[in-house]
């Protein structure tokens, strides 16, 4: 089953493969690199765990405004 890679690096998983693995919209999958160079698509049992950086996204508080930063760089504050 051949498919074409889009300009964004995306491919459509052929329907027979989705059916065989039980892949539906929202299903988490992983790509494993085999020692012989093949890539294996694996259906994951649960949701994808966020990276340590994604966990921290949105945690910073509101910072100074541009005007406040400019005032500090000019020595006005």
N, C-alpha and C positions, 0 to 999 in steps of 0.2 A: 504494500500500500504506500504509494508515494504521495507526498504533499509538497507544497511550495512555501518557502519562508518569505514573509512579508518584509517590507522595508524597515519595520519596527522589530524584526527578529521573532515574529510570532508565527506559529503554525497551528493548523486545525488538527486536532486529534481525530483520526477517522472514526466514524460511527461504530464499525465492528469492534474497534479497540475500546472505545468508551463503554459499549455494551458489555464486553467481556470482563472489563475491570469494574463495572458499576460506577463509572465516573459520570457525575451530573454537575450542572452549574453549581459552583461553590465548593466542589470537592477539592481537597488539598492533594497535590501530587508532588513527587520529587523526581529528580533526574540523577541517576547513579552512573558513574563512569566505570565500565567494566575493564579489567586488565587488558583485554584484547582490543580495546579502542571503541567498542560499542557503547551506546548510551541506552540505559534501561529506564523506562517510565514506570514508576511505582506509585500506586494509590496509597495515601497515608490514612491511618485510622481516625485521626483527630485533626483539629485545626493546626495550621502552621504556627509554630511558636515565634513571637516577634523577636527581632534581634535586640541586643543590649542597647543599641542606639534608638530603635523604635520605641522601646520602653520609656526612654527619657524625653521623647519628642513632646513638646508643649509644656514642659515642666518649668521653664524659666519664667520669671515674673516679668511684669511690664517694665521695660527699661526707660531710660530718659528719651525725650523727644529729640528730633534733629536740631531744633532751636537750642535746647539745653546743651547738647553735645557741642554745637558750634560756639556757644557762649563759653563753655569750659576751655575749648581749644584757644580761644582768644584771650583767656585770662579774665573773663568778666564775671566768673562765678566763684 
